Amino acid sequence: MKIKEFTRQAIKLSAVLLFTAGLFSCSRKNSASAFVPSLDTKTKCRIEIAGRYQNFEALEAEFDRFNEFYPDVELYYTYLDDYKKSIFTALAGTNAPDIFMTFPWMLDKSNYSPLLDNTENIADFEQTGIELSSINQKLLYKTEDGSVPMVPVLCAASGMLVNEDLFNKEGIKIPVNYGQLLEACRKFKNAGYKSPVMFHNSEILTMASLIYPLFTKNVMQNKTAVAELNELKTEAGEYMRPALEWLDSFKKEGFIDFEECRAIKDNYSAVIMRFFEGDVPMMLASADVVSGTKKRESLSEAFTNKPFKYSFYAFPSLENGAAVLEVPSVEFSVNKNSRNLKMTNEFMRFLLRTDELNNLAKIKRLITCSTVYSFDDVYAPLENAGHLYQLEIGIMDNAYSQLRMAGYQVFTDKMTVDEAVKNFGKF
């Protein structure tokens, strides 16, 4: 198990550098929701947070901000390699983390039940003192008894990175619905662009950008469909049909050069660096990919020599306007057996405020989980898109996983739509 610790000195330096760069856009002292400590500010203790991000500068900056109120509280973030397995070991150890990362995809997988059994009910205000009203409630997961075992701190969505300069150069309108997408792609093809739309070489993950919103829109109001999909009933495969038929039709339009795409060897850095070459109008990507763009601008010789304006848009698969499916990218759970539970909850109370949630999102370059949509400029186009919320709608990860696999089979001509539909629940 690989563990990496960040000392408070390094955290403080990171926060100072970020402040100097102007990333902290608002003053906590002038905020209407200014944080007021509820415990003795001279308290001395240590709080450990475990996660699977190798670098989490945004959280480290929050440590420093919290230390302005509690200077003697030591906060550490520990990166755990092979997180899906190592977090169980960490929680069973003598130095178990006080807070640990959890994810929505854990919720419908029974092997993660023991992990979630270690969580405090964060919604129990009398016990925790934590107020959840600053969080977008559509991102919250509640158990049948109303408990909240995890809270979102960063949000993500799948869509596309758009080279706005290419659209301006060719006099093409950035598409916001399916008709406009087809028109834009045809114009780019006529202008000599081999692949107006590109993606990384894992077509399975690409399905999130292409068909999640369309599929979700089709079933979100049908409670029977949602239940049958979550139960992975074979007959529920029929609910995938419209999205798979659309996918098959779009693929046949010829606007994606598969060989060009397969040259992109990973779904993060390679995607970004290929996009920065400057000849890709639309690159399918997740917000997690977007979070890495800023750091890589200077690493791309092509982008450094010829920078361009780029933004993140919803992929316009819908006839009546584009939409994104939002899901928490990172959630935090509190270890109910924490040796410093009161201070741990105090840190969570501090973190789950509008100012801090927006700060996290801005530094990490992800989407905020707060009710006040404070976007990084790269996400500005999402303000005009539709927003769907997986946890609110209730379709769980196992169902989306089946959709991804079915879409992959159709997209790569390994199955017909009929075959993919019949194999729902068997992938």
TORFIGU-17688 format. One line per 10 residues: for each residue y, z, x of C-alpha. Coordinates in nm, 3 decimals. Layout:
<nodes>
Y Z X | ...;
</nodes>
This chain:
<nodes>
0.000 0.000 0.000 | 0.327 -0.113 0.151 | 0.618 0.125 0.094 | 0.981 0.072 0.181 | 1.241 0.348 0.152 | 1.616 0.308 0.137 | 1.813 0.604 0.271 | 2.127 0.718 0.101 | 2.331 0.612 0.403 | 2.210 0.254 0.370;
2.269 0.271 -0.002 | 2.623 0.389 0.051 | 2.693 0.107 0.296 | 2.552 -0.148 0.052 | 2.769 -0.017 -0.228 | 3.081 -0.023 -0.010 | 3.015 -0.384 0.088 | 2.966 -0.483 -0.273 | 3.284 -0.304 -0.373 | 3.475 -0.481 -0.098;
3.348 -0.813 -0.229 | 3.506 -0.733 -0.563 | 3.188 -0.701 -0.765 | 3.298 -0.380 -0.935 | 3.542 -0.520 -1.186 | 3.630 -0.209 -1.377 | 3.723 0.148 -1.286 | 3.503 0.425 -1.419 | 3.801 0.658 -1.426 | 3.982 0.431 -1.666;
3.679 0.373 -1.888 | 3.682 0.498 -2.245 | 3.318 0.601 -2.196 | 3.371 0.791 -1.873 | 3.068 0.987 -1.759 | 3.090 1.365 -1.789 | 2.826 1.565 -1.595 | 2.616 1.803 -1.804 | 2.446 1.990 -1.519 | 2.569 2.191 -1.223;
2.724 1.929 -0.991 | 2.615 2.136 -0.688 | 2.247 2.088 -0.775 | 2.031 1.986 -0.480 | 1.718 1.782 -0.544 | 1.547 1.451 -0.473 | 1.477 1.174 -0.724 | 1.228 0.899 -0.646 | 1.224 0.563 -0.824 | 0.932 0.324 -0.773;
0.937 -0.047 -0.843 | 0.821 -0.391 -0.744 | 1.154 -0.542 -0.636 | 1.159 -0.570 -0.259 | 1.537 -0.547 -0.260 | 1.728 -0.368 -0.531 | 2.085 -0.348 -0.404 | 2.219 -0.320 -0.757 | 2.031 0.004 -0.814 | 2.128 0.131 -0.471;
2.493 0.081 -0.566 | 2.432 0.292 -0.877 | 2.292 0.569 -0.657 | 2.620 0.585 -0.473 | 2.820 0.591 -0.795 | 2.604 0.875 -0.930 | 2.655 1.068 -0.607 | 3.026 1.080 -0.680 | 2.931 1.333 -0.949 | 2.625 1.488 -0.786;
2.675 1.458 -0.408 | 2.371 1.670 -0.320 | 2.120 1.474 -0.524 | 1.916 1.247 -0.298 | 1.808 0.925 -0.468 | 1.547 0.695 -0.320 | 1.409 0.362 -0.430 | 1.057 0.281 -0.309 | 0.912 -0.069 -0.316 | 0.540 -0.072 -0.393;
0.337 -0.369 -0.283 | 0.076 -0.487 -0.536 | 0.265 -0.290 -0.800 | 0.015 -0.345 -1.083 | -0.237 -0.134 -0.896 | -0.032 0.083 -0.664 | 0.182 0.241 -0.936 | -0.127 0.418 -1.072 | -0.199 0.559 -0.726 | 0.164 0.662 -0.681;
0.175 0.850 -1.012 | -0.146 1.034 -0.926 | -0.014 1.143 -0.586 | 0.157 1.464 -0.484 | 0.491 1.285 -0.448 | 0.481 1.096 -0.776 | 0.796 0.900 -0.864 | 1.034 1.050 -1.119 | 1.118 0.705 -1.259 | 0.906 0.392 -1.239;
0.938 0.029 -1.344 | 0.757 -0.086 -1.654 | 0.747 -0.426 -1.823 | 0.696 -0.563 -2.177 | 0.381 -0.747 -2.069 | 0.213 -0.409 -2.023 | 0.240 -0.319 -2.390 | -0.055 -0.511 -2.531 | -0.291 -0.464 -2.238 | -0.516 -0.160 -2.273;
-0.552 -0.108 -1.897 | -0.186 -0.003 -1.886 | -0.226 0.265 -2.155 | -0.286 0.541 -1.894 | 0.035 0.434 -1.722 | 0.236 0.455 -2.043 | 0.077 0.791 -2.121 | 0.276 0.928 -1.827 | 0.609 0.837 -1.987 | 0.862 1.064 -2.148;
0.994 0.976 -2.494 | 1.342 0.870 -2.387 | 1.459 0.855 -2.748 | 1.410 1.232 -2.790 | 1.779 1.317 -2.752 | 1.729 1.693 -2.790 | 1.495 1.693 -2.490 | 1.651 1.424 -2.274 | 2.019 1.417 -2.367 | 2.003 1.039 -2.322;
2.208 0.825 -2.559 | 2.070 0.476 -2.622 | 2.351 0.327 -2.829 | 2.494 0.129 -2.534 | 2.171 -0.073 -2.512 | 2.120 -0.386 -2.717 | 1.879 -0.241 -2.974 | 1.698 -0.575 -3.006 | 1.569 -0.522 -2.652 | 1.421 -0.178 -2.725;
1.052 -0.124 -2.779 | 0.954 0.159 -3.013 | 0.604 0.283 -3.084 | 0.485 0.340 -3.440 | 0.610 0.700 -3.431 | 0.954 0.591 -3.307 | 0.904 0.694 -2.944 | 1.065 0.492 -2.667 | 0.844 0.493 -2.354 | 1.060 0.246 -2.160;
1.421 0.133 -2.163 | 1.557 -0.204 -2.043 | 1.800 -0.202 -1.752 | 1.802 -0.577 -1.679 | 1.734 -0.871 -1.906 | 1.608 -1.223 -1.840 | 1.555 -1.550 -2.025 | 1.418 -1.893 -1.945 | 1.633 -2.203 -1.955 | 1.773 -2.452 -1.705;
2.010 -2.461 -1.410 | 2.260 -2.744 -1.467 | 2.453 -2.928 -1.196 | 2.778 -2.964 -1.388 | 2.935 -3.184 -1.121 | 2.663 -3.448 -1.169 | 2.730 -3.458 -1.542 | 3.103 -3.499 -1.477 | 3.042 -3.764 -1.212 | 2.825 -3.975 -1.445;
3.040 -3.908 -1.752 | 2.749 -3.748 -1.939 | 2.779 -3.460 -2.184 | 2.575 -3.150 -2.107 | 2.321 -3.138 -2.393 | 2.309 -2.852 -2.640 | 2.053 -2.999 -2.882 | 1.747 -3.222 -2.855 | 1.919 -3.546 -2.951 | 2.180 -3.492 -2.681;
1.906 -3.407 -2.430 | 1.733 -3.742 -2.486 | 2.063 -3.926 -2.460 | 2.160 -3.748 -2.138 | 1.820 -3.810 -1.979 | 1.830 -4.181 -2.064 | 2.174 -4.215 -1.909 | 2.065 -4.037 -1.591 | 1.755 -4.258 -1.566 | 1.974 -4.568 -1.606;
2.203 -4.432 -1.333 | 1.908 -4.416 -1.089 | 1.795 -4.052 -1.115 | 1.414 -4.042 -1.088 | 1.375 -3.706 -1.259 | 1.665 -3.592 -1.480 | 1.464 -3.276 -1.552 | 1.272 -3.095 -1.277 | 1.067 -2.778 -1.241 | 0.853 -2.599 -0.982;
0.494 -2.694 -0.927 | 0.344 -2.438 -1.168 | 0.356 -2.611 -1.504 | 0.217 -2.294 -1.664 | 0.536 -2.096 -1.602 | 0.748 -2.397 -1.695 | 0.628 -2.359 -2.053 | 0.861 -2.061 -2.100 | 1.170 -2.282 -2.068 | 1.026 -2.575 -2.260;
0.858 -2.434 -2.568 | 0.915 -2.058 -2.608 | 1.232 -2.092 -2.822 | 1.088 -2.372 -3.036 | 0.761 -2.187 -3.095 | 0.935 -1.856 -3.162 | 1.180 -2.009 -3.410 | 0.890 -2.156 -3.604 | 0.702 -1.828 -3.655 | 0.959 -1.548 -3.629;
1.006 -1.505 -4.004 | 0.633 -1.518 -4.077 | 0.489 -1.167 -4.043 | 0.138 -1.292 -4.106 | 0.173 -1.544 -3.825 | 0.304 -1.282 -3.583 | 0.016 -1.047 -3.665 | -0.250 -1.317 -3.632 | -0.102 -1.441 -3.305 | -0.103 -1.089 -3.161;
-0.463 -1.044 -3.271 | -0.546 -1.373 -3.093 | -0.726 -1.509 -3.398 | -0.859 -1.858 -3.335 | -0.699 -1.994 -3.652 | -0.359 -1.871 -3.530 | -0.363 -2.163 -3.288 | -0.225 -2.377 -3.568 | 0.106 -2.195 -3.531 | 0.136 -2.354 -3.185;
0.093 -2.708 -3.311 | 0.460 -2.804 -3.374 | 0.566 -2.681 -3.029 | 0.273 -2.852 -2.855 | 0.336 -3.179 -3.039 | 0.700 -3.164 -2.933 | 0.595 -3.095 -2.574 | 0.356 -3.390 -2.571 | 0.624 -3.617 -2.715 | 0.889 -3.508 -2.464;
0.653 -3.552 -2.171 | 0.585 -3.911 -2.279 | 0.958 -3.990 -2.268 | 0.921 -4.011 -1.888 | 1.220 -3.799 -1.795 | 1.018 -3.578 -1.557 | 0.877 -3.714 -1.233 | 0.572 -3.494 -1.181 | 0.520 -3.593 -0.818 | 0.878 -3.498 -0.733;
0.827 -3.164 -0.904 | 0.499 -3.086 -0.734 | 0.673 -3.105 -0.398 | 0.845 -2.777 -0.486 | 0.605 -2.521 -0.346 | 0.715 -2.196 -0.508 | 0.889 -2.086 -0.824 | 1.177 -1.899 -0.661 | 1.333 -1.989 -0.326 | 1.195 -2.344 -0.321;
1.330 -2.410 -0.671 | 1.675 -2.289 -0.570 | 1.684 -2.480 -0.242 | 1.567 -2.801 -0.410 | 1.833 -2.765 -0.678 | 2.097 -2.713 -0.409 | 2.015 -3.056 -0.267 | 2.261 -3.170 -0.533 | 2.070 -3.458 -0.695 | 1.897 -3.267 -0.976;
2.082 -3.273 -1.310 | 1.864 -3.009 -1.481 | 1.621 -2.767 -1.316 | 1.401 -2.556 -1.542 | 1.423 -2.195 -1.430 | 1.431 -1.834 -1.541 | 1.721 -1.594 -1.506 | 1.515 -1.421 -1.235 | 1.547 -1.743 -1.033 | 1.919 -1.757 -1.105;
1.952 -1.405 -0.964 | 1.864 -1.543 -0.620 | 2.108 -1.833 -0.617 | 2.418 -1.664 -0.479 | 2.247 -1.538 -0.164 | 2.098 -1.881 -0.096 | 2.413 -2.090 -0.128 | 2.496 -2.032 0.238 | 2.134 -2.099 0.341 | 2.142 -2.450 0.199;
2.297 -2.701 0.439 | 2.332 -2.951 0.155 | 2.513 -2.704 -0.070 | 2.732 -2.577 0.215 | 2.840 -2.932 0.300 | 2.889 -3.034 -0.060 | 2.908 -2.737 -0.300 | 2.901 -2.800 -0.672 | 2.950 -2.605 -0.993 | 2.629 -2.495 -1.157;
2.550 -2.287 -1.465 | 2.253 -2.160 -1.662 | 2.196 -2.315 -2.005 | 1.942 -2.278 -2.281 | 1.698 -2.569 -2.271 | 1.790 -2.782 -2.576 | 1.450 -2.837 -2.739 | 1.586 -2.762 -3.088 | 1.749 -3.019 -3.313 | 2.012 -2.778 -3.443;
2.117 -2.619 -3.116 | 1.970 -2.460 -2.806 | 1.837 -2.105 -2.794 | 1.699 -1.863 -2.538 | 1.426 -1.605 -2.579 | 1.544 -1.283 -2.418 | 1.308 -1.020 -2.286 | 1.370 -0.723 -2.055 | 1.324 -0.823 -1.694 | 1.301 -0.464 -1.573;
1.247 -0.148 -1.774 | 1.252 0.210 -1.652 | 1.018 0.483 -1.767 | 1.062 0.851 -1.688 | 0.763 1.039 -1.554 | 0.720 1.321 -1.806 | 0.568 1.532 -1.526 | 0.869 1.492 -1.297 | 0.944 1.802 -1.092 | 1.314 1.737 -1.144;
1.305 1.622 -1.504 | 1.649 1.749 -1.604 | 1.828 1.572 -1.318 | 1.613 1.264 -1.365 | 1.727 1.246 -1.726 | 2.083 1.305 -1.615 | 2.062 1.001 -1.389 | 1.917 0.797 -1.674 | 2.194 0.918 -1.904 | 2.443 0.796 -1.644;
2.268 0.463 -1.589 | 2.225 0.367 -1.955 | 2.597 0.337 -2.022 | 2.782 0.010 -2.076 | 2.969 0.023 -1.744 | 2.656 0.083 -1.538 | 2.432 -0.162 -1.724 | 2.693 -0.435 -1.681 | 2.733 -0.337 -1.316 | 2.360 -0.370 -1.256;
2.354 -0.712 -1.421 | 2.655 -0.838 -1.231 | 2.530 -0.733 -0.889 | 2.173 -0.848 -0.955 | 2.301 -1.165 -1.127 | 2.087 -1.112 -1.433 | 2.171 -1.070 -1.802 | 2.310 -0.738 -1.917 | 2.113 -0.515 -2.153 | 2.429 -0.360 -2.295;
2.582 -0.434 -2.634 | 2.889 -0.569 -2.459 | 2.796 -0.910 -2.323 | 2.955 -0.909 -1.981 | 2.833 -1.231 -1.820 | 2.837 -1.351 -1.466 | 3.014 -1.688 -1.485 | 2.686 -1.866 -1.421 | 2.561 -1.743 -1.761 | 2.877 -1.828 -1.955;
2.709 -2.118 -2.146 | 2.468 -1.870 -2.308 | 2.754 -1.735 -2.516 | 2.729 -2.052 -2.725 | 2.349 -2.052 -2.751 | 2.122 -1.886 -3.003 | 1.955 -1.564 -2.894 | 1.600 -1.465 -2.983 | 1.451 -1.130 -2.883 | 1.080 -1.103 -2.816;
1.051 -0.729 -2.878 | 1.249 -0.747 -3.202 | 1.035 -1.035 -3.331 | 0.718 -0.859 -3.221 | 0.519 -1.139 -3.059 | 0.341 -0.976 -2.768 | 0.271 -1.112 -2.421 | -0.095 -1.197 -2.477 | 0.006 -1.445 -2.749 | 0.273 -1.604 -2.528;
0.020 -1.623 -2.247 | -0.209 -1.827 -2.470 | 0.085 -2.052 -2.560 | 0.166 -2.105 -2.192 | -0.191 -2.203 -2.113 | -0.217 -2.431 -2.415 | 0.110 -2.598 -2.321 | -0.009 -2.644 -1.963 | -0.327 -2.816 -2.080 | -0.129 -3.056 -2.299;
0.144 -3.111 -2.041 | -0.109 -3.211 -1.774 | -0.324 -3.423 -2.008 | -0.620 -3.189 -1.967 | -0.637 -3.136 -2.343 | -0.512 -3.302 -2.656 | -0.294 -3.101 -2.892 | -0.593 -3.062 -3.127 | -0.810 -2.927 -2.846 | -0.544 -2.685 -2.726;
-0.489 -2.554 -3.079 | -0.863 -2.491 -3.126 | -0.883 -2.298 -2.798 | -0.617 -2.039 -2.886 | -0.745 -1.698 -2.785 | -0.995 -1.845 -2.540 | -0.767 -1.934 -2.249;
</nodes>
